[in-house]
Amino acid sequence: FKYIKMAAVSVGIVYVVAVFFGLLATCVTFIGILRHPLRAFKKHRRDVPPSCLLDTTLGTHHYVLANGIRFHYVSAGKDSKPLMLLLHGFPEFWFCWRHQLKEFAKDYRVVAVDMRGYNETERPPNKNDYTLDILHKDIAELVPALGHNTCTLVAHDWGAIVAWGVAAKHPQLVEKLVIMNCPQTSVFQKFVRKNPRQILKSWYLFMFQLPWLPEFMLKLHDYAFLDGAFCKKAGCVHNEAFFPPDQVEAYKYVFSKPGAATAAINYYRCMFTNPTKLPRGPLTMPILVLWGDCDVALDKTMADMHTSVGTNVVVKHIPNCSHWVQQDAADTVNQYMREFLEV
């Protein structure tokens, strides 16, 4: 009963903070609507995928069943090669790994999957279809469904949150782990307790707990939040050449699909109400942590704290690089990955 009461209090605090940030976001949004009322609700139809998504040099498109749903993925390299499984974050999809699909196809069967609810992977309708336990099981079943017993697991953002859990729960599946700009849960909690300013940087985690408001905001001005996310002017990227307009349009094409926004936000909605229990003890597989130091949402100090989460952890900082590290500094990321994988 004591732990149930503590959990209830914690969830209550989360929702209080969520309402606070929701009110702030609503005020900012309302001002934006007043400034451009017609533009705010204007949307473009996107019935045809942008040409960059049809680039056959990136790999071939496939589908596979795992954990009760159909996953879409793009594969490059021979099936006989070791599996490198790439997990994207919010608000991305397989395309964010385009540079790694090309780079590692000679040595691996590189598979960039659309995570549950994203792009062409099925979107279960309920919020509780996106709990961490279910997401962990997705990947645990996906590896054998692809015909492999193990993989090199490479992940960014929300994909990395899932990957940390998979590595802890199913270490036999993960030969090596590469994490990009995403703290392990215990590291994040420890950092936040000593550095409450991180809560302000993570304001969206709380705002996304609210119903319907996040979806409404993300769709305004024809999904303008994606323009901001991949814009140098907003401080969110440093190498804008890696994010030309047609590629940003690809993200809008994917995110504007029916139910896509809700599915993506449901990951966040389950974070506090449906936490997961991970085995204790350090991870034993080799781990590479890559960190774009100009991440506007996650403090770079957390990167070095990960030396305690495993027995063999390498941390690499990438200066002048944003949160979207595998795209913003693709050559550097690929170099660090190759050095780590060849050891």
ABEGO torsion letter per residue (X at the ends): XAAAAAAAAAAAAAAAAAAAAAAAAAAAAAAAAAABAAAAABBBBBABBBAAAABAAAEBBBBBBBGGBBBBBBBBEBAABBBBBBBBBOBBBAAAAAAAAAAAAAABBBBBBBBBGBEABBBBABAAAABAAAAAAAAAAAAAAAGBABBBBBBBEAAAAAAAAAAAABAAABABBBBBGBBBAAAAAAAAAABAAAAAAAAAAAAAABBGAAAAAAABGGGAAAAAAABAAAGABABAAABBAAAAAAAAAAAABBGAAAAAAAAAAAAAABBBBBBBEBBABBBBBBBBAABAABBAAAAAAAAAABABBBBBBBBGBBABAAAABAAAAAAAAAAAAAX
